[in-house]
Amino acid sequence: MLFRTPPLHLTLLVPGLAQALAASVIEGEGARLPFLERIIGQADVEALTTPLYETLLFALFGISQSGTMDVPVAPLMYSWDKGGGSPEPGWWLRADPVCLHPDRDRLVLFGPSHLQLSKTESQSLAKRVAPLFTEYGWQFEAPEPDRWYLRLPQQPEQVTFTALAAIEGKYIEPGLPSGPNSSRWRTLLNEIQMLLHDCPTNLEREQQGLPVVNSVWFWGAGEAPLCPISPPWRQIGWGQDPLLQALAAYCEIPSRPVPEGAKAWLVQNSTIPGNYLVGLDSFLAVPDFFHCPEALEALEENWLSILYAALRDRELASLTFYPMNGCCYHLTWLQSWRLWRRPRSLIKSAGG
């Protein structure tokens, strides 16, 4: 197949899209997005082995993983938060501040994005729990309000952690540390919760009507992973999610901020063939996104309609699309002419 320009292959991640569409339908504001529905209807569909955003990112970078419910983000993100460079040796773990909200006799977890901690609040809370970790001889730091870290001298044996994204907004029981040696970690969580109960920072937040920080969540555990010898991407386009930026830097892949729309992206890259990864993660960064239908319309107008037209015009060789609904959609120029395939709603397509 001949292309008028060197073939571009784009992989597009839009975390939060499926959830936003589902919420807009529930609220009776579900807008028709014809180009999104065409892409979903005409593309080949592949079910993902895991719904986790972090796990998918590591897989897209060709980084091997031992499990599907947690990935070693802690060593990479710590290095990124400290200004870049090679990750420090050791076994790392995230210990992010969270709010456990009672629901009858169970607890539901809300993560750091829900808390919106200030730097001052984060440091005050971190200082309160730090002695518990130093008693074990562990290094504890809180360089960012939403990212706290532990470094252990060696990997703890026979304990498994669960990624924050897998448990956020859900009951915590299935995600608590598990395994033969997990009791130590569960006891530590109980001690942390007692320390944070009625601490001055939480009392002030409560008086202001803000959610309190009453626990931490252990996840992202491991040592710095190995990157593939041959980089899988010519270039990474990132939005606001620091993990995508950190992975690009760690694997030494050229990266740049994502432009406002696909038209500008095509102008930047149309003469340089290769595989490109773009993360439109702005949905993750908008706390009230479910009430912003204009963001969906902007995605349709500024990205999906233009990319679909670029496929039809052979400016783009292929589009691989991850809306994080449990599926991957792959569309080529030839497949975009499957006129017998009807448009399909994204939130109804995951089942087949």
C-alpha positions in Angstrom: 0.0 0.0 0.0 1.4 3.4 -1.0 1.2 6.5 1.1 1.7 10.0 -0.2 3.8 10.8 2.8 6.1 8.6 5.0 3.8 6.4 7.1 2.9 7.6 10.5 1.5 5.2 13.1 -0.1 6.9 16.1 -1.1 5.3 19.4 -3.5 7.5 21.3 -4.3 7.1 25.0 -7.3 9.0 26.4 -7.7 7.9 30.0 -11.0 8.8 31.6 -12.9 9.0 28.3 -15.0 5.9 28.8 -15.9 6.9 32.3 -16.8 10.4 31.2 -19.1 9.2 28.4 -20.8 6.8 30.8 -21.4 9.6 33.3 -22.7 11.9 30.7 -25.3 9.3 29.6 -26.4 8.8 33.3 -26.8 12.5 33.7 -28.9 12.7 30.5 -26.3 14.9 28.7 -24.9 12.2 26.4 -23.8 14.0 23.2 -23.4 12.1 20.0 -19.7 12.0 18.9 -19.9 10.8 15.3 -16.2 10.5 14.6 -15.5 8.6 17.8 -18.4 6.2 17.0 -17.0 5.7 13.5 -13.6 4.8 14.8 -15.1 2.4 17.3 -17.4 0.8 14.7 -14.8 0.3 12.0 -11.7 -0.6 14.0 -10.5 -4.0 14.9 -11.0 -4.6 18.7 -8.7 -6.3 21.1 -9.5 -6.9 24.8 -6.9 -5.8 27.3 -5.5 -8.2 29.9 -5.7 -5.4 32.6 -7.7 -2.2 32.9 -4.9 -0.3 34.7 -3.5 2.8 33.1 -0.1 2.3 34.7 0.2 -1.3 33.6 -0.7 -0.4 30.0 1.9 2.4 30.0 4.6 0.0 31.1 3.6 -2.5 28.5 3.6 0.1 25.8 7.2 1.0 26.7 8.1 -2.7 26.5 8.9 -2.9 30.2 8.4 -6.4 31.6 6.1 -6.8 34.6 5.7 -9.6 37.1 2.0 -9.0 37.9 -1.1 -7.2 36.6 -2.3 -5.4 39.8 0.8 -3.3 40.6 3.7 -1.9 38.7 7.0 -0.4 39.9 6.2 3.2 39.4 7.8 4.3 42.8 11.5 4.2 41.7 10.8 6.0 38.4 8.6 8.7 39.9 10.9 9.3 42.9 13.8 10.0 40.5 11.5 12.2 38.4 10.3 14.2 41.4 13.9 14.7 42.6 14.8 16.3 39.2 15.5 13.3 37.0 18.6 11.2 36.4 19.0 7.5 37.0 16.7 6.0 39.7 18.5 5.4 43.0 19.2 1.8 43.9 17.0 0.0 46.4 13.5 -1.3 46.7 10.9 1.5 46.5 7.2 1.8 47.4 4.7 4.6 47.1 2.9 5.5 50.4 0.4 8.0 49.0 -1.9 10.0 51.3 -5.5 8.9 51.0 -9.0 9.4 52.5 -10.8 6.3 53.7 -14.5 7.2 53.8 -16.9 4.9 55.8 -19.8 3.3 53.9 -21.8 1.4 56.4 -19.3 -1.1 57.9 -16.7 -0.8 55.1 -14.2 1.8 53.8 -14.1 3.4 50.4 -10.7 4.9 49.2 -10.3 8.3 47.7 -6.9 9.1 46.4 -4.6 12.2 46.4 -6.4 13.8 43.4 -9.5 14.0 45.5 -7.7 15.5 48.5 -5.9 18.4 46.6 -3.4 18.8 49.4 -1.2 21.9 49.7 2.6 21.6 50.1 2.3 22.8 53.6 -0.4 20.3 54.5 1.5 17.5 52.9 4.7 18.2 54.8 2.8 18.5 58.1 1.1 15.2 57.7 4.2 13.5 56.4 6.2 14.7 59.5 3.6 13.1 61.7 3.8 9.6 60.2 7.6 9.6 59.4 8.7 8.2 62.9 6.7 5.0 62.2 8.8 4.4 59.1 12.2 5.4 60.6 11.6 2.9 63.4 12.0 0.2 60.8 15.1 1.8 59.3 13.2 2.9 56.1 13.7 6.1 54.2 10.6 8.2 53.9 10.1 11.3 51.8 7.2 13.3 50.6 8.6 15.5 47.7 5.1 16.1 46.3 1.7 16.5 48.0 0.3 13.6 46.1 3.4 11.4 46.0 5.0 10.0 49.1 7.8 7.4 49.0 9.4 4.6 51.1 12.8 3.0 50.3 13.5 -0.3 52.0 17.0 -1.9 52.3 15.6 -5.0 50.6 12.4 -6.4 49.1 9.9 -7.6 51.7 9.1 -11.3 51.1 5.7 -12.8 50.5 3.6 -9.6 50.3 1.7 -8.2 47.4 0.4 -4.7 46.9 -2.4 -3.3 44.7 -2.1 -0.2 42.5 -4.0 2.8 43.7 -5.9 3.1 40.4 -7.3 -0.4 40.9 -8.9 0.4 44.2 -9.7 4.1 44.1 -13.4 4.8 44.6 -13.9 1.2 45.8 -13.9 -0.8 49.0 -10.4 -1.3 50.2 -10.5 -4.9 51.4 -9.6 -6.6 48.1 -6.6 -4.3 47.7 -5.0 -4.4 51.1 -1.5 -5.9 51.4 -1.8 -9.7 51.0 0.4 -12.7 51.4 1.9 -14.7 54.3 3.8 -11.6 55.6 1.1 -9.0 55.0 0.1 -8.7 58.6 3.0 -6.4 59.3 1.9 -4.0 56.7 -1.7 -4.1 57.8 -0.7 -3.4 61.3 1.4 -0.4 60.1 -1.6 0.9 58.2 -3.6 0.8 61.5 -0.9 2.7 63.3 -0.8 5.3 60.7 -4.6 5.8 60.8 -4.4 6.2 64.6 -1.6 8.9 64.2 -3.6 10.8 61.6 -6.8 10.7 63.6 -7.6 14.2 65.0 -4.2 15.7 64.0 -4.3 19.5 63.6 -4.0 19.5 59.8 -7.0 17.2 59.5 -9.0 19.2 62.0 -8.4 22.4 60.0 -9.4 20.6 56.8 -12.5 19.3 58.4 -13.5 22.7 59.6 -13.2 24.0 56.0 -15.3 21.1 54.7 -12.4 19.4 53.0 -11.7 15.6 53.0 -9.2 14.5 55.7 -6.1 12.4 55.2 -6.6 9.4 57.4 -4.4 6.8 55.9 -1.8 6.0 53.2 -1.9 3.5 50.4 1.1 1.3 49.7 1.6 0.5 46.0 4.0 1.0 43.0 6.5 -1.4 44.6 9.7 -2.6 43.2 13.2 -1.8 41.9 13.9 0.3 38.8 12.9 -1.8 35.8 15.0 -2.4 32.6 14.1 -0.6 29.5 14.1 -2.3 26.1 17.3 -2.0 24.0 15.4 -0.7 21.0 13.0 2.1 21.9 9.4 1.3 20.8 8.6 4.9 20.0 10.1 7.6 17.8 8.5 10.3 20.0 6.2 10.6 23.0 3.6 13.4 23.3 2.6 14.1 26.9 -0.1 16.2 28.6 -0.1 16.6 32.4 0.4 13.1 33.7 4.0 13.0 35.1 4.3 9.2 34.7 4.3 9.3 30.9 7.0 12.1 31.0 9.0 10.1 33.5 8.9 6.9 31.4 10.0 8.8 28.3 12.9 10.3 30.1 13.9 7.0 31.8 13.8 5.1 28.5 15.6 8.1 26.7 12.8 8.5 24.1 12.4 12.0 22.7 9.3 13.7 24.0 7.4 17.0 23.8 4.1 18.5 25.1 1.0 17.6 23.2 -0.2 20.5 21.0 -3.8 21.7 21.3 -5.1 19.6 18.4 -4.3 16.8 15.9 -3.8 19.3 13.1 -0.8 20.8 14.8 0.5 17.4 15.7 0.3 16.3 12.1 2.2 19.4 11.0 4.9 18.7 13.5 5.4 15.0 12.5 4.0 14.5 9.0 7.4 14.2 7.3 9.1 11.9 9.9 7.9 8.3 9.7 7.6 6.0 12.7 5.6 5.0 15.7 4.3 7.8 17.9 2.6 7.6 21.4 0.4 10.5 22.5 -1.3 10.7 25.9 -4.3 13.0 26.1 -4.5 12.7 29.9 -6.2 16.0 30.5 -9.2 14.1 31.7 -7.2 12.8 34.6 -6.4 16.3 35.7 -9.9 17.8 35.7 -11.6 17.0 39.0 -15.0 18.0 37.8 -14.7 16.6 34.3 -17.9 14.6 34.4 -19.7 17.9 34.4 -17.8 19.3 31.4 -19.4 17.9 28.3 -17.6 20.6 26.3 -14.3 18.7 26.9 -15.8 15.7 25.0 -16.8 18.0 22.2 -13.3 19.5 22.1 -11.8 16.0 21.9 -14.1 15.1 19.0 -13.5 18.4 17.1 -9.7 18.9 17.8 -8.5 15.3 17.7 -10.8 12.5 16.6 -12.4 14.1 13.5 -8.9 15.3 12.3 -7.3 11.9 12.8 -10.1 10.1 11.1 -9.8 12.5 8.1 -6.0 11.9 8.1 -6.5 8.2 7.8 -8.9 8.6 4.9 -6.4 10.9 3.2 -3.5 8.6 4.0 -1.6 11.2 6.0 -1.8 8.7 8.9 -1.1 5.0 8.3 -2.8 3.7 11.4 -4.5 4.8 14.6 -4.4 2.6 17.7 -6.8 4.0 20.3 -6.9 3.3 24.0 -9.9 5.0 25.7 -9.3 2.8 28.8 -12.6 0.9 28.7 -10.9 -2.5 28.7 -10.3 -2.5 24.9 -7.9 -1.4 22.3 -9.1 -0.2 18.8 -6.9 -0.4 15.7 -7.8 1.4 12.6 -6.0 1.7 9.2 -6.8 3.5 6.0 -8.4 0.5 4.5 -10.4 -0.3 7.5 -11.7 3.3 7.6 -13.6 2.4 4.4 -15.6 -0.4 6.0 -18.8 1.5 5.1 -20.9 -1.6 6.0 -19.8 -1.3 9.6 -22.2 0.9 11.6 -20.9 3.5 14.1 -20.9 2.2 17.6 -21.1 3.8 21.1 -17.9 3.4 23.0 -19.6 2.5 26.3 -21.5 -0.3 24.6 -18.6 -1.7 22.6 -16.5 -3.4 25.3 -18.6 -6.5 25.3 -18.0 -7.2 21.6 
